[in-house]
């Protein structure tokens, strides 16, 4: 009886976990490299990206949280976690849902000079905290109220799910959604293609042809070339 109950419970738990998965597919070569380095030095804060900036005005908390959660709901990559244990190759697993962690702090009674130091300490602790790569979302927000109409936003995420180009696309979407929710309206947003489409495109590429192209393109180089800083204007 005990063995049967244990077996049935295990089966049920596995079924429940499977029902929470919306999709699963391989990593890109770049993601594989980042995952390897992140797992090799889990406490170094590698690939933990932080964006922090000020917000001014009367921030409507409910609308703000709705706007960010909608971004997570709309984009599968923001509901993605990674699995690698007992697998030949790691995979990325998209959950059907993922609740975005948003922490709120009130520093209005803290002197401005102390706020600055506190913020530096907060950034350091946040980076050191890192992310559990097997659990989505690999993103979190911290909202700090500095005065009646001044806030500081810390947006942290792992580079496995977002790059710089993605940030430029997501922020306008958040702002559009926030403005709509403030007016109790539904935001009008363009459809977007999931990250899976990029993975599918990569899998269709002829690697031998790509290798031949780059060997030919770089054939004129006979010695290593040093990288220099490039300013984008």
N, C-alpha and C positions, 0 to 999 in steps of 0.2 A: 504493500500500500504506500509506504513512504517513497519507494523508488518511482512508482507511477506518478505520485503527486509531484515529485521533483522534476520528472521528465515533462509532464504537462505544463508546469510552471515555466520551465526553460523554453519550451516551444512557444508558449504564449508571449513571453518577453521578446523572443526573436521576431515573432510576427508583428508585435507592436512597434519594434524598432524599424522593421522593414516598411511598415505603413507610413512612417514619418519621412521616408526618403523619396524625394521627387525625381532625382536623377543621379547618375554617377558616370564618370568618364576619366580618361587619363589626364596627366598634367602636361603642360607644355615643357619643353626643355629648360626654359628659364625658371619655371616654377620648381622643377626637379632640383635645380641647383640651389635655389633659395631654401627649399625644404631641407635639403641635406645640411647646409650650413646652419640653419636655425636649430636643427636637432643636435648638431655637434656641439654647439655652445648655447644651451637653452637660457642661460642667465645673462648673456651679453647684450640683449636687446637688439640683436641683429634684425634688420628689416622691419623694425617697429617704426612706423611713420607717424609723426605728430604734426598737426596743424593747429596753431593757436592764434586767436585774434580776438579783438574787442567787438562788442555789440553795444549799440546805444539805442535807447528808447524803452518803451514799455513792452517787455517781452511777454507774450501770451504763452504760458507754459504748455497748456493742453495742445494748442495749435502747433507749437514747436515740436513737441514729442510726436504728434500725428504725422507731421511732414517728414521727419527723419525715419519713422517706422514705415511709412509708405515707400520710401526709397528702398528699404530692405525688402519689403514685400514685392516690389516690382522687379528687382534685379536678382536673378538666381545666384550670381557670384557673391553677393553679400549674405547669402544664406549657406555658403559653402564651408565645409570643414574638410580635413584631410585624413586619410587612412593609409597606413603603411605597415603596421605590424602583421607578421605572418603572410605578407603579400610579396610576390616576385617584383612587382612594380607598384608604386603608390598610386592612389586614385583620389580624386576630389569628389566629395559627396554633397549633393545639394539637398537641404532639408525643405520640407513643405512650408515650414514657418521657422522664424527665429526672432526672439525678442531682443531688441537693441537695448543694451544697458545705458541708462542715462542717469548720472549722478548730479545732484544739485547741492550747491554749497552757498551759504550766506556769510560773506565777509564784510558786510556793511559796517560792523563795529570795529573792524581791524584798521589801524592807521595805514595810510597809503604806503609808507616806507616799509612796513612789515608785510603788506600785501605783495610787494615785489619779491621779497625773499621767499615768502610762502609759495608763490607761483613757481619760482625756480625749483624749490624742493618738490613741489607737486609734479613737475615735468620729469624730474629725475626718477621719482618713485614710480611714475606711470610707465616710463620706458623700461625700468627694471622689472616691473610686473609682467611685461610681455603678454603673450596669449597662449592659451591651450589650443594647439593647432587642430586637435581632434574634435573641437566643439565650436559650433557657429553661434553667433556671428563673430568673426575676427575683427571686430570694430567696437568702439565704445565712445561715449561722449561724457564730458564733464563740463557743467555750466556753473560758473562762479559769479555770484552777484557782488559787485564791488561797491556800488552805491545805488541810489534809487533808480537811476536810469542807465547804469553802466554794468555791463557783464563781460566776462571773459569766457570764451569757448575753447576747450581743448578737445580736438577730434583726433583720436588715435585709431590706427588700423594696421594690419599686417600687409606688407608689400605683396604677399602671395595673392591677394584678392583685388588690389587696386594699384594703379600707377598714376603718374602725374597727369596724363591725358584724361584718365577717368575722373580725376578730381574736378577738372574743368567742366566736365559734363554733369556731374552729380550736384555740385553746388547750386547752379541755376535752377535745377529741378527742385531742390529743397526749398529755395526761396519762393519759387512759383507756388509750390504746394502750401507753404506757410501762409502766404498772402491770401490764398483761396480759403484755407481753413479758418483764418481770422475772420473772414466774412461769411463763414458757415456755408461755403460753396465747395463744389468738387473741382479740383484742379484739372485743367486740360493739358495733358502731356502727350508727347509723341511716343509712338511705340519704339522700343529699342530691341536690338538683337542680343540674344544671350551669349555668354562667353563660350558655351558649347559649340557655337557656329565656328568660332575661331579654331578651336581644337579640331573640329572636323576638317576645316580647311588645311590645317597643318598635316593631318594624317593623309591627305590626298596629294601632298607634294612629293616629287621625285627627288629623294635625297642625293642619289648619285649625280643627277643633273645639277643640283645646287652645289655640290662639292666641286664638280668640274668647272662651273662658272666662277666660283671664288678662287680656285687654284689658278685659273687663267687670269683673273682680274689682279691677283696679288703676285703674279709670277715675276714682276719687275722688282719686287722687294727682296733684297739679299741679306739684309741685317734687320734686327728688331728696330721698330720705330717707336720713339717715346711719345706718350700722350701729353698734350698740353691743354691748359684750361681754355675753354671756348666761351666767349660771352655772346649770349643771344640778345639781339637788339629788337 
